[in-house]
């Protein structure tokens, strides 16, 4: 697996299903939607690369939640 691909487990904010995501960190910060394979609802994903702390921060929400 390339160095820029990181595996992350999340839970769907709609149904709680456990999902494995492959995050491509080569594109830097990202804001996008993925569909849950269990309930087919969209999840809002916000990926932030914290280079100073060498961490990947992933926010997961549903359409009825707001990101600030």
Secondary structure in CASP SS format (residue, H / E / C, confidence):
PFRMAT SS
TARGET T0000
AUTHOR 0000-0000-0000
METHOD secondary structure of the structure
MODEL  1
X C 1.00
X C 1.00
X C 1.00
X C 1.00
X E 1.00
X E 1.00
X E 1.00
X E 1.00
X E 1.00
X E 1.00
X E 1.00
X C 1.00
X C 1.00
X C 1.00
X C 1.00
X C 1.00
X C 1.00
X E 1.00
X E 1.00
X E 1.00
X E 1.00
X E 1.00
X E 1.00
X E 1.00
X H 1.00
X H 1.00
X H 1.00
X C 1.00
X C 1.00
X E 1.00
X E 1.00
X E 1.00
X E 1.00
X E 1.00
X E 1.00
X C 1.00
X C 1.00
X C 1.00
X C 1.00
X C 1.00
X C 1.00
X E 1.00
X E 1.00
X E 1.00
X E 1.00
X E 1.00
X E 1.00
X E 1.00
X E 1.00
X E 1.00
X C 1.00
X C 1.00
X C 1.00
X C 1.00
X E 1.00
X E 1.00
X E 1.00
X E 1.00
X E 1.00
X E 1.00
X E 1.00
X C 1.00
X C 1.00
X C 1.00
X C 1.00
X C 1.00
X C 1.00
X C 1.00
END
